[in-house]
Structures are given as structure tokens and as C-alpha cells.
Amino acid sequence: MQVSEYAAGKGGSQVYLEAGEQMTVHELIKCVAVASANDATTALAEYVAGSEDAFVTMMNERAKQLEMENTVFLNCTGLDDNGSNMTSAYDIARMSRALMAHEKIFEYTTIWMDSIRDGAFGLSNTNKLVRFYSGTNGLKTGSTSNAGFCISATAKRDEMQLIAVIMGSETSAVRNEQAKKLLDHGFANYAVAHLPRQSGFEPVRVEGGQVEQLTPYMQEEQITLLVGKGEKSNIECRVSLVESVTAPVEAGQTLGKLEYYCGDKVLHTVTLVAECAVERVNFGFMFGKCLQRILL
């Protein structure tokens, strides 16, 4: 793709793109993820949406979808050049979790050093935890005069993936130490519990249906929960079902819920549903049932 004059003019951290320069999307993503390049970020925004303003609209729409209730984006870079973007540590964590669902991102965020322009321009990761904290696989640093030094630091050890968000630190060194402390706390005090699909629930009565009852069904193959270390054996399941449903019943219709508890705390809730549809009793069905009884 070709870099615009507008993208090439972005200040702050950059890879010094020139107007008219040709660069692949792969290289631009690498510049963003590794070097926090604002010019590359703007070039990608224009490529995706046609303009930075159009891309910012997409950013805010996606933020709403992710329920990032305290976030307003004004630009695609995070710079304070046209006012301050607003967000919270919790919202950044939600956004980070959504990004991590695309595992290809880790191909970029785990790079320590690389280059572009056939090796002529070196890139060094602004997230120093990638090299100096065990298990780090991302995700992104940032800093402005208004926001201070910030990071969404992600790390994975064994089965557990954690996100630590730090905002408003005085220096990058303080930011990194605070992130490491949060991650250390998570790895030291929590564990992942894998729980198999539950079955054998009490049936629910069907009023006016072609079958008299339905057995609730749990769609999830497995539930993965984050619990305190040593608490896996304390997890219990509590089932609550509706007394009855009236036909017709649709496949997937809610019949109740299954809640996973640890003590008095609800860890997770699963909806229990009808595995198949049930039609309402009609004349044809009743005639067939009567005929069947006569023949028997």
C-alpha cells in the first residue's frame, strides 16, 4: 500500500514513513506493535477505513460493542494533538482480551528486534517485558504527557493467560515494575480450572406439546474458570430450572441456568437450553396417537 502525506506527517514515535512510500500491511502492523509508530498506525487506519476520522468512528463503535463504557477515542494514535482520548484500565483490559482472541497478534507482539526496508531500519520493542519477564507475549505500551507511561502487559505460563494494565506511571521503568508486580500476584495466587460438560439434569415439563418433557442441555463442551490456588476442589454447581414451558418450544430456548460457585461467589453462569424443538399438539398428532393405540 502507498503511504499518504497525512500519515507520513504524524509525529511522536514513528518509523519516518515518506509520502508515496510503498509498504505492506504486514510491515506496518509490525511497526505499530513493535515500535509504536504513529505514522504506520495512521497509514493502516486510512487503508482500512479510507481516513483517520472514519477509522476513529469504527474504533468507538467497537468500543461500545465491547462495553468499554468509559472510553472515547479522538484519533487512532492516542496522541494528544487534538484533545485527549479517554479510557480506563478496565476498558483497556477488555479491549486487550478481545484482541488476544486473534492469536496472530502474538506473532507481532512477541518480536524483540526486527527491521523494515530490507533491513535498513531497525525496530526494537517498546515493551521490554517481552525479553525480561517470563511468559510475556504482549501487548502494547504507550505514553503521552497527559496519560503518563502506560502498558497493557500480557503473559502466559502453563495454561493461564493474564492481562495487567498500568496507567499514569511517572517513567517507563516504574510502569514495567508495576506491571510485573501485578502479573507476579496473578501467577502466585490464581490457577485455571477446567470443568467438563454437565448432564443428567431433571426434565422440564412441556405443556401442550407433542412430548411431555424436555431434558435441559448444556451447550458448552468445557468451562474454564480462574480460581484462587487451592480452591478447585471447592467449586460447586447449582442448577435452577423453570417449572414448565408451553409448546411450541424452539431448539435453544432457555430452560434454566447452571451457576458455578466458590463459597458465596458466583464464578460463572451457563444457560441451559432445549436441545430440540417441540411442536404444539394438534389434530393430526392426536389422531395418530389414537390410531397407534387402536393398532396396539
C-alpha positions as CSV (number, residue, x, y, z in Angstrom):
1,M,0.0,0.0,0.0
2,Q,1.1,3.6,-0.5
3,V,1.6,6.0,2.4
4,S,-0.2,9.3,2.3
5,E,1.3,12.7,3.1
6,Y,-1.1,12.9,6.1
7,A,0.1,9.6,7.6
8,A,3.8,10.5,6.9
9,G,3.4,13.7,8.8
10,K,2.4,12.1,12.1
11,G,4.7,13.0,15.0
12,G,5.7,11.2,18.2
13,S,7.1,7.7,17.8
14,Q,7.5,6.9,14.1
15,V,9.4,4.9,11.5
16,Y,9.7,8.0,9.3
17,L,7.4,7.0,6.5
18,E,7.6,9.1,3.4
19,A,4.6,10.2,1.3
20,G,4.3,7.9,-1.6
21,E,6.4,5.1,0.1
22,Q,5.1,1.6,-0.6
23,M,4.9,-0.7,2.5
24,T,3.0,-3.9,3.1
25,V,0.3,-4.3,5.7
26,H,2.5,-6.9,7.4
27,E,5.3,-4.4,7.8
28,L,3.0,-1.6,9.0
29,I,1.4,-3.8,11.7
30,K,4.9,-4.8,12.8
31,C,5.8,-1.1,13.1
32,V,2.8,-0.5,15.2
33,A,3.1,-3.5,17.5
34,V,6.9,-3.3,18.0
35,A,7.8,0.3,17.6
36,S,4.5,2.2,18.5
37,A,4.8,4.0,15.2
38,N,2.2,6.7,14.8
39,D,2.8,7.2,11.1
40,A,2.3,3.5,10.5
41,T,-0.9,3.5,12.7
42,T,-2.4,6.3,10.6
43,A,-1.4,4.6,7.3
44,L,-3.2,1.5,8.4
45,A,-6.3,3.4,9.6
46,E,-6.5,5.1,6.2
47,Y,-6.1,1.7,4.4
48,V,-8.9,0.1,6.4
49,A,-11.4,2.9,6.6
50,G,-10.4,5.5,4.0
51,S,-9.5,8.2,6.5
52,E,-8.4,8.5,10.1
53,D,-11.8,10.1,11.1
54,A,-13.7,7.2,9.6
55,F,-11.4,4.7,11.4
56,V,-12.0,6.5,14.7
57,T,-15.7,6.1,14.2
58,M,-15.1,2.4,13.8
59,M,-13.0,2.4,16.9
60,N,-15.7,4.0,19.0
61,E,-18.3,1.6,17.6
62,R,-16.2,-1.4,18.5
63,A,-15.6,0.1,22.0
64,K,-19.4,0.1,22.5
65,Q,-19.7,-3.5,21.4
66,L,-17.0,-4.4,23.9
67,E,-18.9,-2.5,26.6
68,M,-16.0,-0.1,27.1
69,E,-18.2,2.3,29.0
70,N,-15.5,4.9,29.9
71,T,-13.8,5.1,26.6
72,V,-13.9,7.8,23.9
73,F,-11.4,7.8,21.0
74,L,-10.5,11.0,19.2
75,N,-7.7,9.7,17.0
76,C,-6.1,6.4,16.0
77,T,-2.7,7.0,17.7
78,G,-3.5,8.1,21.2
79,L,-1.6,11.3,20.8
80,D,-2.8,14.5,22.4
81,D,-2.7,16.5,19.2
82,N,-6.5,17.1,19.0
83,G,-7.6,16.5,22.6
84,S,-7.1,13.6,25.0
85,N,-8.5,10.1,24.3
86,M,-10.4,8.9,27.3
87,T,-10.4,5.4,28.7
88,S,-9.9,3.3,31.9
89,A,-7.6,0.4,32.9
90,Y,-10.7,-1.9,32.9
91,D,-11.7,-0.9,29.4
92,I,-8.1,-1.4,28.1
93,A,-8.2,-4.9,29.7
94,R,-11.5,-5.6,27.8
95,M,-10.0,-4.4,24.6
96,S,-6.8,-6.4,25.1
97,R,-8.8,-9.6,25.7
98,A,-10.7,-9.1,22.5
99,L,-7.5,-8.5,20.6
100,M,-5.9,-11.7,22.0
101,A,-8.7,-13.8,20.6
102,H,-6.9,-13.3,17.3
103,E,-3.8,-15.4,18.0
104,K,-1.9,-14.0,15.1
105,I,-1.3,-10.8,17.1
106,F,1.2,-12.6,19.2
107,E,3.4,-13.1,16.1
108,Y,3.9,-9.3,16.3
109,T,3.8,-8.5,20.0
110,T,6.5,-11.1,20.9
111,I,9.1,-9.7,18.5
112,W,12.1,-8.3,20.4
113,M,14.0,-6.8,17.5
114,D,13.3,-6.7,13.7
115,S,13.7,-4.4,10.8
116,I,11.9,-3.0,7.8
117,R,13.0,-1.7,4.4
118,D,15.1,-4.8,3.7
119,G,17.0,-4.4,7.0
120,A,17.8,-0.7,6.6
121,F,15.7,0.5,9.5
122,G,15.8,-1.4,12.8
123,L,12.8,-1.9,15.1
124,S,13.1,-2.5,18.9
125,N,10.1,-3.5,21.0
126,T,8.9,-0.7,23.3
127,N,7.6,-3.4,25.7
128,K,10.7,-4.5,27.5
129,L,8.9,-7.2,29.4
130,V,9.0,-9.3,26.2
131,R,12.6,-10.0,27.0
132,F,12.8,-9.5,30.7
133,Y,9.6,-11.2,32.1
134,S,9.0,-14.9,31.7
135,G,5.9,-15.7,29.7
136,T,5.3,-12.2,28.3
137,N,3.5,-12.4,24.9
138,G,2.3,-8.8,24.5
139,L,0.7,-6.5,24.3
140,K,1.3,-2.7,24.0
141,T,2.9,0.3,25.6
142,G,2.0,4.0,25.2
143,S,2.9,7.3,26.7
144,T,1.9,11.0,26.4
145,S,2.3,14.0,28.6
146,N,-1.3,13.8,29.7
147,A,-1.5,10.0,30.1
148,G,1.9,9.3,31.5
149,F,3.5,5.9,30.9
150,C,1.0,3.1,30.2
151,I,1.0,-0.5,29.3
152,S,-1.3,-3.5,28.7
153,A,1.1,-6.3,29.6
154,T,0.1,-9.9,28.8
155,A,1.8,-13.0,29.9
156,K,1.1,-16.8,29.7
157,R,2.5,-19.5,31.9
158,D,1.3,-23.1,31.6
159,E,-2.5,-22.7,30.9
160,M,-3.0,-19.3,32.4
161,Q,-3.1,-16.1,30.4
162,L,-3.1,-12.8,32.4
163,I,-3.5,-9.2,31.5
164,A,-2.1,-6.4,33.6
165,V,-2.9,-2.8,32.8
166,I,-0.9,0.1,34.2
167,M,-1.7,3.8,33.5
168,G,-0.3,7.1,34.5
169,S,3.2,6.0,35.7
170,E,6.0,8.6,36.0
171,T,8.5,6.6,34.0
172,S,8.7,3.6,31.8
173,A,10.8,1.8,34.4
174,V,8.1,2.4,37.1
175,R,5.4,1.2,34.6
176,N,7.2,-2.0,33.9
177,E,7.8,-2.8,37.6
178,Q,4.2,-2.2,38.4
179,A,3.1,-4.5,35.6
180,K,5.4,-7.2,36.8
181,K,4.1,-6.9,40.3
182,L,0.5,-7.4,39.1
183,L,1.5,-10.4,36.9
184,D,3.5,-11.9,39.8
185,H,0.5,-11.6,42.0
186,G,-1.7,-13.3,39.5
187,F,0.6,-16.2,38.8
188,A,1.3,-16.7,42.5
189,N,-2.3,-16.7,43.7
190,Y,-4.6,-18.0,40.9
191,A,-5.0,-21.1,38.8
192,V,-7.1,-22.3,35.9
193,A,-9.8,-24.9,36.5
194,H,-11.2,-27.0,33.5
195,L,-14.6,-28.4,34.2
196,P,-16.4,-30.9,31.9
197,R,-19.8,-30.5,30.4
198,Q,-22.6,-31.3,33.0
199,S,-25.5,-33.6,32.1
200,G,-28.3,-35.6,33.8
201,F,-30.5,-32.6,34.7
202,E,-34.0,-33.0,35.9
203,P,-36.5,-32.8,33.0
204,V,-38.8,-29.8,32.5
205,R,-42.5,-30.3,31.9
206,V,-43.9,-29.3,28.5
207,E,-47.4,-28.0,28.5
208,G,-49.4,-28.8,25.3
209,G,-46.5,-30.3,23.5
210,Q,-46.0,-33.4,21.4
211,V,-43.6,-34.7,24.1
212,E,-44.4,-34.3,27.8
213,Q,-40.9,-33.2,29.0
214,L,-37.5,-32.0,27.9
215,T,-34.1,-32.6,29.5
216,P,-32.1,-29.3,29.7
217,Y,-28.9,-29.3,27.7
218,M,-25.6,-27.6,28.3
219,Q,-24.1,-26.4,25.0
220,E,-20.5,-25.7,26.2
221,E,-18.1,-28.7,25.9
222,Q,-16.0,-27.4,28.8
223,I,-15.9,-24.5,31.2
224,T,-12.6,-22.8,32.1
225,L,-12.5,-20.8,35.3
226,L,-9.9,-18.6,37.0
227,V,-9.9,-19.5,40.7
228,G,-7.7,-19.0,43.7
229,K,-4.9,-21.6,44.1
230,G,-6.2,-24.5,46.2
231,E,-9.9,-23.6,45.5
232,K,-10.5,-26.0,42.6
233,S,-12.0,-28.6,45.0
234,N,-14.3,-26.0,46.5
235,I,-16.2,-25.3,43.2
236,E,-19.8,-26.4,43.2
237,C,-22.6,-26.3,40.7
238,R,-26.1,-25.0,41.4
239,V,-29.0,-25.7,39.0
240,S,-32.2,-23.7,38.7
241,L,-34.8,-24.6,36.1
242,V,-38.2,-23.3,35.0
243,E,-41.1,-25.4,36.3
244,S,-42.6,-25.8,32.8
245,V,-42.7,-24.4,29.3
246,T,-45.6,-24.1,26.9
247,A,-45.3,-25.6,23.4
248,P,-44.2,-24.7,20.8
249,V,-40.7,-24.8,22.2
250,E,-37.7,-23.8,20.0
251,A,-34.4,-25.5,19.9
252,G,-32.1,-23.5,22.1
253,Q,-34.9,-22.0,24.2
254,T,-33.8,-21.3,27.8
255,L,-34.9,-23.8,30.3
256,G,-32.7,-22.7,33.2
257,K,-29.2,-21.9,34.3
258,L,-26.2,-23.6,35.9
259,E,-24.1,-21.5,38.2
260,Y,-20.6,-22.3,39.4
261,Y,-19.9,-21.2,42.9
262,C,-16.8,-21.0,45.1
263,G,-18.2,-20.2,48.6
264,D,-20.8,-17.5,48.1
265,K,-19.2,-16.1,45.0
266,V,-20.6,-16.8,41.5
267,L,-17.7,-17.6,39.2
268,H,-19.7,-18.3,36.0
269,T,-23.2,-18.8,34.7
270,V,-24.2,-21.1,31.9
271,T,-27.6,-21.1,30.2
272,L,-29.4,-24.5,30.0
273,V,-31.4,-24.9,26.8
274,A,-33.8,-27.2,24.9
275,E,-31.7,-29.4,22.6
276,C,-34.6,-29.9,20.2
277,A,-37.8,-28.2,19.2
278,V,-41.2,-29.4,20.4
279,E,-44.3,-28.8,18.3
280,R,-47.7,-28.0,19.8
281,V,-50.3,-30.8,20.0
282,N,-52.7,-30.6,17.0
283,F,-55.5,-32.7,15.5
284,G,-53.1,-34.7,13.2
285,F,-50.9,-35.6,16.1
286,M,-53.8,-36.7,18.4
287,F,-55.4,-38.7,15.6
288,G,-52.1,-40.5,15.0
289,K,-51.7,-41.3,18.7
290,C,-55.3,-42.7,18.9
291,L,-54.7,-44.8,15.8
292,Q,-51.5,-46.1,17.3
293,R,-53.2,-47.2,20.5
294,I,-56.0,-49.0,18.5
295,L,-53.5,-50.9,16.4
296,L,-51.6,-51.9,19.5
